């Protein structure tokens, strides 16, 4: 068995515009995002920290780093999922997010799980 088979985390993300908290006239666009993390490897692993790269429609980038997610550092057994929701604020109606989770496997191996890029888009802005 290869290391890549042992240490595999799948991350799925969706986002939605939060009109009630946004103020487009003030360049404030609020998005909720929903993440599902699945351990598709063969070794249990704990989410230690996160690193987000958030880019708005002008190319302005924010980086966010911190321990855990929503105050938790879940451990996922093989096949187990963890789902959470959070939010992001950008200055344009369209942007993207991507990043990584630092994971610690039960056997002591540390690795990064990629968070694939996903869109932040106000409705009816993209065709």
Secondary structure, 3 states (H helix, E strand, C coil): CCHHHHCCEEEEEEEEECHHHCEHHHCEEEEEEEEEEEECCCCCEEEEEEEEEEEECCCCEEEEEEECECCECCEECCCCEEEEEEEEEECCCEEEEEEEEEEEECCCCEEEEEEEEEEEECCCCCC
